[in-house]
């Protein structure tokens, strides 16, 4: 009984009955484990442990595989806020509707097995590309690249069968340090503004630089402690004393109030804050 429980735990807390049988566990052992509460049958062919992750349990109960944002989150990748469980099911699966469950019927480029509880990463990225807005999808893809779970050259060679996935494979880069940065860069591209990334000034990296003088710093999801806030204020002050204009946005503004962000950036550019002041340029020319 303990051996079976440990084996199912090693499968992520959920296992297909065919996989259980292939591992050498008899029907009698399985039935005994269910009777003792060590396993639960949530669907005819799916068994789960009592402590199974709720999202994985939902996928098993739906008869599918964890995919898209749910699988990306389980892998530790950056994902936008979401409250649905994303499950990949066979194209021939019945159109079952369940609360807080998003079913993905489309087939990804990688082969799958009906006995697996998770989609392959390539299929996870495929569904992400088709499911969420482009900027958010790009952030998930870049998170997979930064964590070394895949390689850009591999993604470029995949036969995606999806124009959005092909587009992401061609433009995903390793420049952004967070999904928020990726989202901001795509937001700026949508209004025709180019953002330089990974620029170092005063011995510190900038989240983004527009022109020569407009610095954009982004605060991510993590709650900033007082010491972090003081560090950020000191950095902003040093940049201001060096002639830069510093605009700081948090993740909520980037994701949920993009109009404020874009209007602030366009107003700053209209005022010429992205350029070196004319007086400074004249002084440089005079010194030459």
Buried (B, 14 or more C-beta within 10 A) or exposed (E): EEEBBEBBBEBBBBBBBEBBEEBEBEEEBBEBBEEEEBBBBBBEBBBBBEEBBEBBBBBBBBBBBBBBBBBBBBBEBBBBEBEBBBBBBEEEBEEEEEEEBBBBEBBBBBEBEEBBBBBBBBBBBBBBBBBBEBBBBBBBBBBBBBEEBBEBEEBEEBEBEBEBBBBBBEEBBEBBBBBBBBBBBBBBEEEEBEBEBBEEBEEEEBBBBBBEBBBBBBBBEEEEEEEEEEEBEEBBEBBEEEEBBBBBBBBEBBBEEBEEBBEBBEEBBEEBBBBBEEEEEEEEEEEE
